[in-house]
Amino acid sequence: MQKIIGYCRVSTDNQKDEGTIDIQRQALREYAEQRDYELVKTFEDEGVSGGLEDRAGLAEMFSYLEDKENKGIEAVLIFKLDRLARDLYIQEHLIKKLEALNIKLISTKEADLASDDPMRKAFRQFMGIVSELEKAFITMRLSGGRINKIKNKQTYAGGGIALGYSTKNKDLIIDIAGADTIRQIFKMKRHQRKGLREIARVLNEQGTPTARGGEWHAGTIKYILANQLYKGVMEYSGIEAKRADLALF
């Protein structure tokens, strides 16, 4: 019985088309059982893009494969090729990384992805180009919609919500607790003349929560201080819209 591991990914923007992580997880289990594979472990990334940023599950998967204690793994099973990556360059890069580890790539939807046969390789790359074009089209539509919202002075154009705000009726509103943290950061920087690391240290000592629940870092403080939204100015793709009701100082 061949030992394999699985990898699943669903991005937030396309979740309706891709289904849920549960659907992919079940498909991997059924595929492995039908072919007498031992599915040792499954790694997952939920709500992340197909790029290489913020893919903790993918990073953990490669660490697992590189660990000498996890010998005997022969393949990585995916639901579909674009779950590995939509971008053709990233897709081929990851497949090469797996080949360097003597690990095959198996898809429940596409046959023999990692073969050196020229026709199979051409098919794999063609599928990557199709996925890349689909991603570009989705990005174009999302960007166009967000630009129109900014032009029409509709605040929340999508994406992450900055600390100090929440949403109501598809618009941003001020979150009192988060806004107090933002005001404290600007006060420490402007009036108390504290450095970025010192501000982060104070917030960590106070137990002040971050937007994602982790620790405060100098880079996070720098990003907040540069965010024009706290001055009541929305920015997207070089377009600005003033929203005085969202200014925090």
N, C-alpha and C positions, 0 to 999 in steps of 0.2 A: 504494500500500500504506500503510495507516494505521499510524503508530507508536504502540504502547501499552506500558505497563509493568504488571507483575503484583504482587499482594500476597497472601501466604499467612500464616495463623496457626493454630497448634494450641495449646490450653491443656492443662496437665498433667492436670487432673482429668477431662477428657473425651476424652483421646487415643484411647481405645478406640473411641468413636463417631465421632470426626472423622477417624480415620486418621492417617497421618503427613504431615509436610511434603512428602515425596517424592510421595505420592499427589496432593496438591493441585498441586504443581509440574508433574507430568506432565499433569494435567487442563488446566491453563492452556496448556501448550505445544500440546496437541492441539487445543484450542478455537481458538487463534490460527492454527494451520496450516490448519484446515478453513475458516476465514473470511478467509484471506489477510491477517492482521494481522502486523506485524513486532513481535514481543515483544522489546523492547530490553533490559529488565532486570527482575528480580524481587526484591522486598524481602520479608523473612521475619521473623516473630516466633514462636519455638518455646518452648512451656512457659510462656506468659504469659496472663493473663486478658484479657477483652475490654474492660477499663477503659482509661484513657489512661496509667496509670502503667506504667513499665518496658517500654514498647513502642518499643525502639530502632529496629526496622525500619520502623515506621509514621512515626516522626519523620524518619528518613533519607529515606523516600519523599517526604514533603512538602518537605523541603529540596531534593531532586533536582528536583521539579516547579517549585519557585520559582526555581531557578538559571537565569539567562538563557541559559547555555551549552547547556542541554538543551531547546532549542526543538523544536517539532514533535510533542511528545507529545500525543495526542488523548484518551486514555482510560486508566483503571486497570481491570485485569481481576482479579476475585476469583473464588474457587471457589464461594462461597455468601455470602449477605448477612450471616449471623451470624459469618462470619470477619472481617468489618470490625468489627463490634461487636454484642453481644447487646442491650445497653441501648439503648432506642429513642431517648432524648435524644442519646446519643453518636453513634448511627448517623446521625441526621438532621443533627447538627452537622458530622460529617465529610463527608457528601454535599454540604452547603452550602459547605464549605471547597473541595471539588473544583469545584463549580459556579463559585465566585468566580475560580478559576484557568482557567475554560473547559475543564475536564476532565470527560469523561463517566465514569460508573461502569458497568461491564459485569460481569455475573455469568454463570458457566457454567450455573447452575441456575435463575435467575430472569430473565425477559425485561424489558428496557427499564426499568431501575430508576430512572434519573434523569429520566424523562419528566415534563413538567409536566401531563400528562393527569391529571385528578382521580381517575379510577379506578385508574390505575397508581400514583399517589402513595398512595392509600388502601390498595392491595394491599401496597406496600412497607412502610407503617407497620403494617399488620396483621401482616406477617411479623416485624417488629421486636418487636411486643407479644408474639407467641408465643415468640420467642427469649428475651425478657426474663423471661417467666414460667417458662420452662425453667431459666434461670439461677437464678432465685429458689428453685425447687424443689430444684435440686442443692445450692445453698448451705444451704438448710434441713436437708437430709439430712446434709451434711457437718458442720454445726454441731451437730446433735443427736448424731451419733456421737462427736464430740470432747468434748462435755459429759459424755456417759456414761462415756467413758474417764477423764476427770478425776475424776468422782464415784467411780469404782471404783478410783482411784489407779493407773490404768495411765498411765504417763508420756507416751509419745509419741502425741499426738493428731493428728499430721499437720502439714503446713506446713514452714517453714524450720527447719533444725537450728542452734541457737545455737553459736557458736564455743566450743570446749571440750568438745563432746559428739559422739558418733556413735551409730549405732543397731545393735542386735543383737537378733534375735528380736522385732522390732517394739517395742522398748523403748529408752530412752536409756541410754547408758553414757558414762563419762568418757573423753575423748580426752586422753592425757597431754600431747602437744605443745601442743594448743590450751588445755588447762587451765593450763599453765605461763604462757602469754601472759596469760590472764585474771587469774591471781594477781599477775603483774607489774603489770598495769594498776591493780588495787586497791591494791597496795603503793605505787606512785608517787603515787596520789591520797591515800590515808589517812595514810601514814607520811612520805612525802617532800613532801607538800603541793604537788604539781605541778598546774598547770592543765590543762584539756582539750587545748588546742593544743600545750602542751609535751609531754604524754604522746604525742600523735600524732606529733610531730616525732621523739621518741626512738625510737619503734617503727619509723618509716620509715627512720631512719638505721641502725637495727640490721638492717633488711631483714626484719623480722618479717612473715610472711604474714597477710593478713586472711582472713576466711571465704570471700570471693569472688575473692581474688587481686589486688585493687586496692590503693590507698594508704589509709593511716589518716587520718581526719579527726576534728575535735573532736566532730562530731555522732555519729560511730560510738562514740567513747569514752563520751559522755553516755548513749547507748542501753545500752551494756554495764553501766555503773555503776547504771542504774536497773532492770536485769533481775533480778527476784526469783528466777529459776531458779538463779542462782549462789549463792543463800542456801539452796537446797533447797526452794523453794516453787514449785509449778506453778500457773499462773493461766490461766483461759480463761473469758470471759464472766462475770466476777465470782465464779467458783467457784475455790477454792484446794484444793490437795492437797499435803501435806508429804512431801518425799522427801529425807530426811537423807543418803541414799547419793549424792545428786547435788550436795550442797553443795561448793563449791570453796574456802571459807574459813570 
